[in-house]
Amino acid sequence: MNNKYLDCIALTIAIIGAVNWGLIGFFSFDLVSFIFGNMSWISRIVYALVGICGLYLITFYMYAGGLSKNDQ
């Protein structure tokens, strides 16, 4: 699972989702709905991608605090 491109894409999408949630929390402004429409099929795809990326990033906990191959 050492795919740096997939990791970077997933992290970028998750950060975009986090920024959107921050905007919702602080200003009650949903950027995704503003750009793509309120629950249009495109905004649903964006929300689904953010969710999938968040689930994928859970695998990062396997690497956090563990020894890398070079440390062994």
Secondary structure as GFF3:
##gff-version 3
##sequence-region A 1 72
A	DSSP	alpha_helix	4	27	.	.	.	ID=ss1
A	DSSP	alpha_helix	31	36	.	.	.	ID=ss2
A	DSSP	alpha_helix	41	57	.	.	.	ID=ss3
A	DSSP	three_ten_helix	58	62	.	.	.	ID=ss4
###
